[in-house]
Amino acid sequence: MGIRRPAYEGAVSGFARTGASRVRGYAIRCVCGGEPCLVRTRIPVWLLEQARRLGTSEQQLLEACPALRAEDLVNAWAYVRSHPSEIAEQIVRNESA
């Protein structure tokens, strides 16, 4: 399975979410319409979670996206656990677009 890489604009380094309270411990930044993306990578968290739900392993994600680090995936999964309804909504919205 290939991973669709959206052309999202640059994520800015930091540990905050724009327009919301600070998110401690996550290297996540909301950019491009407010979707949470991994800092440095421009990869939306919902996209990683959807790939994982479809059976893509962490190793496959790391190989498919050279900019990803293992710590990025740890941050993404922690964010998904803390914001499950937000991520589920983004998956539905983006998959139906």
N, CA, C and O atoms as CSV, one atom per row, in Angstrom:
chain,resi,resn,atom,element,x,y,z
A,1,MET,N,N,0.835,-1.179,0.000
A,1,MET,CA,C,0.000,0.000,0.000
A,1,MET,C,C,0.879,1.241,0.000
A,1,MET,O,O,1.787,1.350,0.824
A,2,GLY,N,N,0.633,2.152,-0.885
A,2,GLY,CA,C,1.377,3.404,-0.909
A,2,GLY,C,C,0.726,4.424,0.000
A,2,GLY,O,O,-0.463,4.332,0.307
A,3,ILE,N,N,1.491,5.369,0.416
A,3,ILE,CA,C,0.976,6.420,1.282
A,3,ILE,C,C,0.830,7.685,0.463
A,3,ILE,O,O,1.777,8.153,-0.170
A,4,ARG,N,N,-0.365,8.224,0.486
A,4,ARG,CA,C,-0.642,9.466,-0.215
A,4,ARG,C,C,-0.008,10.598,0.571
A,4,ARG,O,O,-0.266,10.742,1.766
A,5,ARG,N,N,0.820,11.404,-0.085
A,5,ARG,CA,C,1.503,12.511,0.602
A,5,ARG,C,C,0.894,13.824,0.144
A,5,ARG,O,O,1.137,14.263,-0.980
A,6,PRO,N,N,0.102,14.459,1.009
A,6,PRO,CA,C,-0.533,15.723,0.626
A,6,PRO,C,C,0.485,16.844,0.540
A,6,PRO,O,O,1.547,16.796,1.160
A,7,ALA,N,N,0.143,17.834,-0.229
A,7,ALA,CA,C,1.031,18.983,-0.409
A,7,ALA,C,C,0.678,20.056,0.614
A,7,ALA,O,O,0.287,21.164,0.249
A,8,TYR,N,N,0.817,19.726,1.883
A,8,TYR,CA,C,0.536,20.692,2.942
A,8,TYR,C,C,1.694,21.663,3.061
A,8,TYR,O,O,2.852,21.305,2.844
A,9,GLU,N,N,1.366,22.888,3.408
A,9,GLU,CA,C,2.403,23.892,3.600
A,9,GLU,C,C,3.144,23.642,4.901
A,9,GLU,O,O,2.712,22.843,5.732
A,10,GLY,N,N,4.250,24.322,5.069
A,10,GLY,CA,C,5.202,24.065,6.141
A,10,GLY,C,C,4.677,24.074,7.563
A,10,GLY,O,O,3.924,24.960,7.968
A,11,ALA,N,N,5.087,23.085,8.293
A,11,ALA,CA,C,4.841,23.058,9.731
A,11,ALA,C,C,5.960,23.843,10.404
A,11,ALA,O,O,7.099,23.836,9.936
A,12,VAL,N,N,5.644,24.502,11.472
A,12,VAL,CA,C,6.608,25.316,12.192
A,12,VAL,C,C,7.027,24.567,13.445
A,12,VAL,O,O,6.196,23.942,14.103
A,13,SER,N,N,8.299,24.626,13.778
A,13,SER,CA,C,8.752,23.887,14.952
A,13,SER,C,C,8.136,24.478,16.210
A,13,SER,O,O,7.837,25.670,16.282
A,14,GLY,N,N,7.956,23.611,17.200
A,14,GLY,CA,C,7.368,24.027,18.458
A,14,GLY,C,C,6.435,22.963,18.974
A,14,GLY,O,O,6.203,21.954,18.309
A,15,PHE,N,N,5.896,23.183,20.161
A,15,PHE,CA,C,5.026,22.205,20.773
A,15,PHE,C,C,3.649,22.787,21.058
A,15,PHE,O,O,2.988,22.357,22.003
A,16,ALA,N,N,3.212,23.734,20.278
A,16,ALA,CA,C,1.927,24.368,20.524
A,16,ALA,C,C,0.981,24.124,19.367
A,16,ALA,O,O,1.400,23.844,18.244
A,17,ARG,N,N,-0.308,24.237,19.664
A,17,ARG,CA,C,-1.322,24.196,18.622
A,17,ARG,C,C,-1.786,25.623,18.404
A,17,ARG,O,O,-2.111,26.319,19.365
A,18,THR,N,N,-1.820,26.063,17.174
A,18,THR,CA,C,-2.280,27.402,16.856
A,18,THR,C,C,-3.766,27.512,17.167
A,18,THR,O,O,-4.544,26.621,16.826
A,19,GLY,N,N,-4.155,28.589,17.807
A,19,GLY,CA,C,-5.562,28.829,18.083
A,19,GLY,C,C,-6.141,27.946,19.171
A,19,GLY,O,O,-7.362,27.879,19.313
A,20,ALA,N,N,-5.324,27.282,19.926
A,20,ALA,CA,C,-5.815,26.416,20.996
A,20,ALA,C,C,-4.828,26.466,22.149
A,20,ALA,O,O,-3.780,27.108,22.066
A,21,SER,N,N,-5.180,25.785,23.211
A,21,SER,CA,C,-4.270,25.748,24.348
A,21,SER,C,C,-3.022,24.951,23.985
A,21,SER,O,O,-3.028,24.162,23.040
A,22,ARG,N,N,-1.960,25.166,24.741
A,22,ARG,CA,C,-0.713,24.444,24.464
A,22,ARG,C,C,-0.920,22.958,24.668
A,22,ARG,O,O,-1.635,22.533,25.575
A,23,VAL,N,N,-0.292,22.183,23.821
A,23,VAL,CA,C,-0.342,20.733,23.927
A,23,VAL,C,C,1.029,20.290,24.384
A,23,VAL,O,O,1.982,20.298,23.605
A,24,ARG,N,N,1.133,19.904,25.642
A,24,ARG,CA,C,2.432,19.498,26.189
A,24,ARG,C,C,2.787,18.100,25.739
A,24,ARG,O,O,1.942,17.205,25.734
A,25,GLY,N,N,4.050,17.913,25.357
A,25,GLY,CA,C,4.554,16.597,25.051
A,25,GLY,C,C,4.374,16.127,23.630
A,25,GLY,O,O,4.897,15.074,23.266
A,26,TYR,N,N,3.656,16.867,22.818
A,26,TYR,CA,C,3.461,16.457,21.433
A,26,TYR,C,C,4.217,17.400,20.520
A,26,TYR,O,O,4.183,18.615,20.716
A,27,ALA,N,N,4.898,16.858,19.528
A,27,ALA,CA,C,5.539,17.688,18.517
A,27,ALA,C,C,4.545,17.832,17.372
A,27,ALA,O,O,4.775,17.349,16.264
A,28,ILE,N,N,3.449,18.499,17.660
A,28,ILE,CA,C,2.331,18.636,16.727
A,28,ILE,C,C,2.039,20.126,16.561
A,28,ILE,O,O,2.080,20.886,17.528
A,29,ARG,N,N,1.751,20.525,15.351
A,29,ARG,CA,C,1.396,21.918,15.077
A,29,ARG,C,C,0.209,21.909,14.132
A,29,ARG,O,O,0.206,21.166,13.150
A,30,CYS,N,N,-0.790,22.717,14.411
A,30,CYS,CA,C,-1.933,22.822,13.515
A,30,CYS,C,C,-1.618,23.850,12.441
A,30,CYS,O,O,-1.375,25.021,12.730
A,31,VAL,N,N,-1.627,23.401,11.226
A,31,VAL,CA,C,-1.361,24.259,10.074
A,31,VAL,C,C,-2.344,23.906,8.969
A,31,VAL,O,O,-3.035,22.889,9.044
A,32,CYS,N,N,-2.402,24.725,7.973
A,32,CYS,CA,C,-3.210,24.440,6.775
A,32,CYS,C,C,-4.635,24.050,7.128
A,32,CYS,O,O,-5.029,22.892,6.983
A,33,GLY,N,N,-5.382,25.001,7.580
A,33,GLY,CA,C,-6.766,24.732,7.910
A,33,GLY,C,C,-6.961,24.185,9.306
A,33,GLY,O,O,-8.066,23.768,9.651
A,34,GLY,N,N,-5.928,24.175,10.114
A,34,GLY,CA,C,-6.052,23.751,11.489
A,34,GLY,C,C,-5.861,22.277,11.750
A,34,GLY,O,O,-6.073,21.829,12.876
A,35,GLU,N,N,-5.468,21.501,10.750
A,35,GLU,CA,C,-5.236,20.081,10.977
A,35,GLU,C,C,-3.902,19.869,11.676
A,35,GLU,O,O,-2.900,20.475,11.296
A,36,PRO,N,N,-3.880,19.018,12.691
A,36,PRO,CA,C,-2.612,18.752,13.382
A,36,PRO,C,C,-1.651,17.978,12.484
A,36,PRO,O,O,-1.999,16.941,11.920
A,37,CYS,N,N,-0.439,18.505,12.367
A,37,CYS,CA,C,0.612,17.899,11.553
A,37,CYS,C,C,1.854,17.716,12.416
A,37,CYS,O,O,2.064,18.433,13.394
A,38,LEU,N,N,2.663,16.749,12.034
A,38,LEU,CA,C,3.928,16.559,12.733
A,38,LEU,C,C,4.870,17.693,12.392
A,38,LEU,O,O,5.003,18.077,11.230
A,39,VAL,N,N,5.513,18.218,13.397
A,39,VAL,CA,C,6.487,19.279,13.201
A,39,VAL,C,C,7.601,18.762,12.303
A,39,VAL,O,O,8.004,17.607,12.439
A,40,ARG,N,N,8.097,19.564,11.413
A,40,ARG,CA,C,9.174,19.284,10.454
A,40,ARG,C,C,8.733,18.509,9.232
A,40,ARG,O,O,9.420,18.564,8.212
A,41,THR,N,N,7.622,17.787,9.278
A,41,THR,CA,C,7.314,16.859,8.196
A,41,THR,C,C,6.180,17.280,7.289
A,41,THR,O,O,6.109,16.819,6.150
A,42,ARG,N,N,5.296,18.134,7.754
A,42,ARG,CA,C,4.101,18.527,7.014
A,42,ARG,C,C,3.135,17.364,6.821
A,42,ARG,O,O,2.260,17.431,5.957
A,43,ILE,N,N,3.271,16.322,7.591
A,43,ILE,CA,C,2.408,15.150,7.469
A,43,ILE,C,C,1.302,15.244,8.510
A,43,ILE,O,O,1.579,15.327,9.706
A,44,PRO,N,N,0.037,15.231,8.057
A,44,PRO,CA,C,-1.074,15.310,9.010
A,44,PRO,C,C,-1.172,14.034,9.852
A,44,PRO,O,O,-0.935,12.930,9.362
A,45,VAL,N,N,-1.520,14.208,11.107
A,45,VAL,CA,C,-1.657,13.072,12.014
A,45,VAL,C,C,-2.745,12.124,11.526
A,45,VAL,O,O,-2.590,10.906,11.627
A,46,TRP,N,N,-3.847,12.664,10.998
A,46,TRP,CA,C,-4.935,11.803,10.533
A,46,TRP,C,C,-4.455,10.856,9.438
A,46,TRP,O,O,-4.912,9.715,9.370
A,47,LEU,N,N,-3.550,11.304,8.589
A,47,LEU,CA,C,-3.064,10.476,7.492
A,47,LEU,C,C,-2.266,9.285,8.021
A,47,LEU,O,O,-2.410,8.166,7.529
A,48,LEU,N,N,-1.429,9.532,9.020
A,48,LEU,CA,C,-0.666,8.446,9.633
A,48,LEU,C,C,-1.594,7.450,10.316
A,48,LEU,O,O,-1.401,6.240,10.201
A,49,GLU,N,N,-2.600,7.956,11.028
A,49,GLU,CA,C,-3.540,7.084,11.722
A,49,GLU,C,C,-4.348,6.254,10.724
A,49,GLU,O,O,-4.577,5.067,10.955
A,50,GLN,N,N,-4.773,6.851,9.641
A,50,GLN,CA,C,-5.525,6.101,8.634
A,50,GLN,C,C,-4.650,5.020,8.013
A,50,GLN,O,O,-5.119,3.905,7.785
A,51,ALA,N,N,-3.395,5.328,7.739
A,51,ALA,CA,C,-2.480,4.316,7.203
A,51,ALA,C,C,-2.327,3.169,8.201
A,51,ALA,O,O,-2.317,2.001,7.812
A,52,ARG,N,N,-2.211,3.498,9.464
A,52,ARG,CA,C,-2.080,2.464,10.505
A,52,ARG,C,C,-3.342,1.614,10.569
A,52,ARG,O,O,-3.254,0.392,10.692
A,53,ARG,N,N,-4.503,2.234,10.487
A,53,ARG,CA,C,-5.773,1.491,10.508
A,53,ARG,C,C,-5.888,0.551,9.315
A,53,ARG,O,O,-6.517,-0.503,9.410
A,54,LEU,N,N,-5.287,0.928,8.201
A,54,LEU,CA,C,-5.338,0.109,6.992
A,54,LEU,C,C,-4.248,-0.964,6.957
A,54,LEU,O,O,-4.116,-1.690,5.971
A,55,GLY,N,N,-3.472,-1.059,8.034
A,55,GLY,CA,C,-2.504,-2.139,8.143
A,55,GLY,C,C,-1.060,-1.783,7.842
A,55,GLY,O,O,-0.207,-2.670,7.805
A,56,THR,N,N,-0.766,-0.522,7.628
A,56,THR,CA,C,0.615,-0.116,7.381
A,56,THR,C,C,1.395,-0.162,8.691
A,56,THR,O,O,0.960,0.402,9.694
A,57,SER,N,N,2.530,-0.825,8.684
A,57,SER,CA,C,3.350,-0.921,9.896
A,57,SER,C,C,4.143,0.369,10.112
A,57,SER,O,O,4.290,1.183,9.201
A,58,GLU,N,N,4.638,0.534,11.310
A,58,GLU,CA,C,5.484,1.692,11.588
A,58,GLU,C,C,6.725,1.662,10.702
A,58,GLU,O,O,7.156,2.701,10.201
A,59,GLN,N,N,7.295,0.491,10.509
A,59,GLN,CA,C,8.483,0.365,9.655
A,59,GLN,C,C,8.175,0.807,8.231
A,59,GLN,O,O,8.983,1.493,7.606
A,60,GLN,N,N,7.013,0.421,7.716
A,60,GLN,CA,C,6.612,0.835,6.371
A,60,GLN,C,C,6.432,2.351,6.289
A,60,GLN,O,O,6.812,2.973,5.298
A,61,LEU,N,N,5.855,2.938,7.326
A,61,LEU,CA,C,5.696,4.396,7.353
A,61,LEU,C,C,7.055,5.091,7.342
A,61,LEU,O,O,7.262,6.058,6.607
A,62,LEU,N,N,7.974,4.594,8.157
A,62,LEU,CA,C,9.301,5.199,8.237
A,62,LEU,C,C,10.052,5.062,6.913
A,62,LEU,O,O,10.776,5.974,6.516
A,63,GLU,N,N,9.885,3.937,6.234
A,63,GLU,CA,C,10.546,3.738,4.946
A,63,GLU,C,C,9.915,4.597,3.846
A,63,GLU,O,O,10.617,5.102,2.971
A,64,ALA,N,N,8.588,4.762,3.894
A,64,ALA,CA,C,7.879,5.519,2.859
A,64,ALA,C,C,8.081,7.025,2.996
A,64,ALA,O,O,8.008,7.757,2.009
A,65,CYS,N,N,8.331,7.481,4.202
A,65,CYS,CA,C,8.466,8.918,4.474
A,65,CYS,C,C,9.810,9.158,5.149
A,65,CYS,O,O,9.897,9.107,6.376
A,66,PRO,N,N,10.854,9.420,4.377
A,66,PRO,CA,C,12.197,9.584,4.954
A,66,PRO,C,C,12.305,10.677,6.013
A,66,PRO,O,O,13.192,10.619,6.864
A,67,ALA,N,N,11.431,11.657,5.979
A,67,ALA,CA,C,11.486,12.741,6.969
A,67,ALA,C,C,10.970,12.294,8.336
A,67,ALA,O,O,11.234,12.954,9.341
A,68,LEU,N,N,10.241,11.186,8.384
A,68,LEU,CA,C,9.697,10.687,9.648
A,68,LEU,C,C,10.770,10.045,10.504
A,68,LEU,O,O,11.698,9.408,10.006
A,69,ARG,N,N,10.617,10.229,11.805
A,69,ARG,CA,C,11.461,9.552,12.786
A,69,ARG,C,C,10.544,8.717,13.670
A,69,ARG,O,O,9.342,8.972,13.746
A,70,ALA,N,N,11.111,7.729,14.332
A,70,ALA,CA,C,10.320,6.900,15.244
A,70,ALA,C,C,9.644,7.764,16.307
A,70,ALA,O,O,8.499,7.503,16.679
A,71,GLU,N,N,10.337,8.786,16.797
A,71,GLU,CA,C,9.754,9.658,17.821
A,71,GLU,C,C,8.554,10.440,17.282
A,71,GLU,O,O,7.651,10.790,18.042
A,72,ASP,N,N,8.540,10.712,15.976
A,72,ASP,CA,C,7.381,11.376,15.372
A,72,ASP,C,C,6.149,10.485,15.471
A,72,ASP,O,O,5.051,10.955,15.770
A,73,LEU,N,N,6.344,9.194,15.217
A,73,LEU,CA,C,5.219,8.267,15.304
A,73,LEU,C,C,4.732,8.129,16.742
A,73,LEU,O,O,3.528,8.036,16.981
A,74,VAL,N,N,5.644,8.114,17.689
A,74,VAL,CA,C,5.255,8.077,19.100
A,74,VAL,C,C,4.382,9.294,19.417
A,74,VAL,O,O,3.347,9.165,20.071
A,75,ASN,N,N,4.795,10.457,18.959
A,75,ASN,CA,C,4.019,11.681,19.184
A,75,ASN,C,C,2.670,11.616,18.490
A,75,ASN,O,O,1.657,12.023,19.060
A,76,ALA,N,N,2.649,11.106,17.261
A,76,ALA,CA,C,1.387,11.001,16.517
A,76,ALA,C,C,0.413,10.075,17.237
A,76,ALA,O,O,-0.759,10.419,17.393
A,77,TRP,N,N,0.874,8.907,17.676
A,77,TRP,CA,C,-0.023,7.951,18.339
A,77,TRP,C,C,-0.514,8.512,19.675
A,77,TRP,O,O,-1.665,8.293,20.051
A,78,ALA,N,N,0.335,9.222,20.383
A,78,ALA,CA,C,-0.094,9.848,21.634
A,78,ALA,C,C,-1.169,10.898,21.366
A,78,ALA,O,O,-2.133,11.015,22.122
A,79,TYR,N,N,-0.999,11.653,20.299
A,79,TYR,CA,C,-1.993,12.670,19.938
A,79,TYR,C,C,-3.316,12.001,19.574
A,79,TYR,O,O,-4.384,12.457,19.982
A,80,VAL,N,N,-3.238,10.920,18.807
A,80,VAL,CA,C,-4.456,10.189,18.423
A,80,VAL,C,C,-5.179,9.672,19.667
A,80,VAL,O,O,-6.402,9.774,19.754
A,81,ARG,N,N,-4.442,9.122,20.621
A,81,ARG,CA,C,-5.063,8.629,21.857
A,81,ARG,C,C,-5.741,9.753,22.634
A,81,ARG,O,O,-6.781,9.536,23.257
A,82,SER,N,N,-5.168,10.935,22.601
A,82,SER,CA,C,-5.719,12.065,23.353
A,82,SER,C,C,-6.840,12.794,22.624
A,82,SER,O,O,-7.628,13.501,23.251
A,83,HIS,N,N,-6.919,12.627,21.303
A,83,HIS,CA,C,-7.907,13.345,20.493
A,83,HIS,C,C,-8.590,12.395,19.500
A,83,HIS,O,O,-8.593,12.676,18.301
A,84,PRO,N,N,-9.166,11.281,19.966
A,84,PRO,CA,C,-9.693,10.278,19.036
A,84,PRO,C,C,-10.840,10.771,18.155
A,84,PRO,O,O,-10.883,10.446,16.969
A,85,SER,N,N,-11.756,11.539,18.706
A,85,SER,CA,C,-12.889,11.998,17.891
A,85,SER,C,C,-12.448,13.018,16.850
A,85,SER,O,O,-12.954,13.018,15.727
A,86,GLU,N,N,-11.515,13.882,17.212
A,86,GLU,CA,C,-10.991,14.871,16.261
A,86,GLU,C,C,-10.325,14.171,15.067
A,86,GLU,O,O,-10.568,14.534,13.916
A,87,ILE,N,N,-9.493,13.177,15.345
A,87,ILE,CA,C,-8.788,12.471,14.280
A,87,ILE,C,C,-9.767,11.660,13.432
A,87,ILE,O,O,-9.648,11.635,12.207
A,88,ALA,N,N,-10.730,10.998,14.071
A,88,ALA,CA,C,-11.722,10.220,13.318
A,88,ALA,C,C,-12.508,11.122,12.373
A,88,ALA,O,O,-12.779,10.750,11.232
A,89,GLU,N,N,-12.869,12.303,12.852
A,89,GLU,CA,C,-13.603,13.268,12.023
A,89,GLU,C,C,-12.762,13.716,10.827
A,89,GLU,O,O,-13.268,13.824,9.710
A,90,GLN,N,N,-11.482,13.972,11.066
A,90,GLN,CA,C,-10.599,14.405,9.982
A,90,GLN,C,C,-10.411,13.290,8.950
A,90,GLN,O,O,-10.342,13.562,7.751
A,91,ILE,N,N,-10.331,12.055,9.402
A,91,ILE,CA,C,-10.201,10.931,8.457
A,91,ILE,C,C,-11.428,10.871,7.560
A,91,ILE,O,O,-11.305,10.773,6.340
A,92,VAL,N,N,-12.608,10.928,8.161
A,92,VAL,CA,C,-13.847,10.874,7.377
A,92,VAL,C,C,-13.910,12.033,6.400
A,92,VAL,O,O,-14.209,11.841,5.221
A,93,ARG,N,N,-13.631,13.231,6.881
A,93,ARG,CA,C,-13.710,14.422,6.034
A,93,ARG,C,C,-12.729,14.355,4.867
A,93,ARG,O,O,-13.087,14.684,3.736
A,94,ASN,N,N,-11.497,13.930,5.135
A,94,ASN,CA,C,-10.478,13.902,4.080
A,94,ASN,C,C,-10.636,12.731,3.125
A,94,ASN,O,O,-10.302,12.850,1.947
A,95,GLU,N,N,-11.130,11.620,3.603
A,95,GLU,CA,C,-11.339,10.460,2.736
A,95,GLU,C,C,-12.519,10.661,1.814
A,95,GLU,O,O,-12.557,10.080,0.729
A,96,SER,N,N,-13.489,11.474,2.220
A,96,SER,CA,C,-14.665,11.702,1.375
A,96,SER,C,C,-14.467,12.880,0.424
A,96,SER,O,O,-15.312,13.132,-0.436
A,97,ALA,N,N,-13.368,13.596,0.570
A,97,ALA,CA,C,-13.116,14.769,-0.283
A,97,ALA,C,C,-12.694,14.361,-1.682
A,97,ALA,O,O,-12.443,15.221,-2.526
